Amino acid sequence: MESENKPSKQPSNIAIVGINIVVLLFYTLISKAIEGGIFLDAFLIAFHFFGCIIIGLAARKWVWVLSAFVVLLIGFSTCVELMGNQL
């Protein structure tokens, strides 16, 4: 009876988006610290975007697709900002 009232251990929808944003922040900071990091950042953003899309389609959880587009939007804007700093 006790196990019926326990909440599931799956992350909530907002936690999935939040974790993806933290991962994006982590590798963007690393990319900014190295010379020519904009190319690494662009590659990692594309990899992260397609990874979220694949997970979303496989798991049939649309929050992963939403997270992919949030990563793409924030990642593109940070790439533009990094390019502006290099000029």
MOBELKA-V300480 format. One record per backbone hydrogen bond with DSSP energy under -1.0 kcal/mol. NH is the residue of the N-H (numbers start at 0). CO is the residue of the C=O. Records with the same first field share a line. If there is no record, write none. Layout:
NH = CO / CO
This chain:
15 = 11
16 = 12
17 = 13
18 = 14
19 = 15
20 = 16
21 = 17
22 = 18
23 = 19
24 = 20
25 = 21
26 = 22
27 = 23
28 = 24
29 = 25
30 = 26
31 = 27
32 = 28
36 = 33
38 = 35
40 = 36
41 = 37
42 = 38
43 = 39
44 = 40
45 = 41
46 = 42
47 = 43
48 = 44
49 = 45
50 = 46
51 = 47
52 = 48
53 = 49
54 = 50
55 = 51
56 = 52
57 = 53
58 = 54
59 = 55
60 = 55
63 = 60
65 = 61
66 = 62
67 = 63
68 = 64
69 = 65
70 = 66
71 = 67
72 = 68
73 = 69
74 = 70
75 = 71
76 = 72
77 = 73
78 = 74
79 = 75
80 = 76
81 = 77
82 = 78
83 = 79
84 = 80
85 = 81
